Structures are given as structure tokens and as C-alpha cells.
Amino acid sequence: MNMTKEVIILIADDDTGHARLIEKNLRRSGLNNPIERFENGQEILDFLFQRGEGRHRSKDISYLLLLDIRMPQIDGVEVLRQIKADPELKSIPVLMLTTTDDPREVERCHTIGCNNYIVKPVDYEKFAEAITQLGLFISLVQVPEIHLGS
């Protein structure tokens, strides 16, 4: 019997203020999913690819990644590229968070395989609204589980 599992929301954003704002607005939209935050691209890749000493993802848990594009060490576009190139991880929905709406950057992320693209407006109300809509989107979307090789 397959129970619907809770989706864990991963936030990879080096800006603590933005990450807190995202979390607060997800909660406000009624989402009570667990949220885990990562400071940079290397941290999220180590988590997903189960490398190094830190936290690692669990098998048979559904994740959804909110990925900031501009991060130190490894940027969000490269993180997205590595996730979507991996047969096991490519099913994880990835939503890009960025402060730019440069159409070339948007196009590049969609080409690599991001599921959605959210521009972080400086305007608090617009940003809150975007994250609230995202919360509703997450609650409606059935996120696939990652199964490790049979």
C-alpha cells in the first residue's frame, strides 16, 4: 500500500533574509511541509548526491527544490544541470529563484529542465504573493518519489 508521502521542501539560497521570507510565506500559504535550507550550491549537491560528511537525502522521500541562481561556489544553473543530468535525481521538481528576469537566463534554465522560474521582486508584497502561489502550487502537485536502483 502506497501512502502519499510528505514532500520536503529544500531551499538553496545564500541570502538568509530571502530564505526566511520564503519560509514565512510558504507557512502563511498553509504549507506545513518540512523545510531544509542550504547555504550554497555545493551543500545542496552534497545532500542530493549523498556526498561528504553533512546531511544526505533519504531514499523514498519526495523533495522539491527552490534554487537560487546566484550563489557562491556553485551557482544554481550548474546545480540544476547536475540534477537534471542524473537519472535518479532528474525527477525532482526544481523552481529557480532569482532577482533577474533576463529572458536568456529564464530560457537557459527552462532548457536545462527547471519546472518553474520565480523572480524575487524587491517589492515585499509581490514576493509574498509569488511565494504564496508557489505554496498552493506545491500543495496541488504530486511530486514523484526518487527510487534507488532496483
Sequence and secondary structure as in RCSB ss.txt:
>XXXX:A:sequence
MNMTKEVIILIADDDTGHARLIEKNLRRSGLNNPIERFENGQEILDFLFQRGEGRHRSKDISYLLLLDIRMPQID
GVEVLRQIKADPELKSIPVLMLTTTDDPREVERCHTIGCNNYIVKPVDYEKFAEAITQLGLFISLVQVPEIHLGS
>XXXX:A:secstr
      EEEEEE S HHHHHHHHHHHHHTT    EEEESSHHHHHHHHTT SSS    TT EEEEEEESS SSS 
HHHHHHHHHHSTTTTTS EEEEES   HHHHHHHHHHT SEEEE  SSHHHHHHHHHHHHHHHHHS         
